[in-house]
Amino acid sequence: MNLKKHAFTLAEALITMVIIGVVAALTIPVIMANVFEKSYTTHAKNMVATIEQLAADELVNHKTRFLSSTDFAAVNSLLSDNHFEIANNCANNCNVQGGYFMINDRAGIENGFFNGRTLTLKNGTKITYAVNDEDEDNYGTFFIDVNGNDKPNTAGRDVFGFTINIRGHINAQADATVNGCRGGDPIQCTSVLMNNAWETPGNM
């Protein structure tokens, strides 16, 4: 009995390699984008938990039930090295350029959200805060850019926002929508994630 040995020809091997290369070129960017998006969401979740824990500690340390009697009542007191590991206090040279948002000392977030001080933390996060002592349900407002000056600088990707009430709780907006997030509202983006157990909805 004659047994024939079969092997791939050079042409077949090249065609296979080309197909693998095309598939990789199409899928790897998508996979990497998903990895980064998941990382950003996890970072935002951790920042929300950190702020809420800081509020709880402040209420205990100041023996009060209200943030108005804690360092949360003053931006400069809260955004200090007493509470955060600071890389630098952002001035004009720390602006986020391009994209949806620019966080800086003068304007907070562009489009007139508020004026607040901005820090760059040692983990690369930029954070800004403002006090609204006339609204107990939204006593303080935070905006964060989890990857600092790096792009995409887009709400729901790397830029998030949330409010804290006067008793130190961060509550998601019940009426927050994906469309509101996609419209550029970082507070709605965070609320959508919180309402969805920190899982990114497919259409976000």
PyMOL commands that set and color helices and strands:
alter all, ss='L'
color gray80, all
select helices_A, chain A and resi 10-61+67-69+71-73+75-78+92-94+178-182+186-195
alter helices_A, ss='H'
color red, helices_A
select strands_A, chain A and resi 86-89+103-104+108-109+117-121+126-131+140-145+159-164
alter strands_A, ss='S'
color yellow, strands_A
deselect
rebuild
show_as cartoon
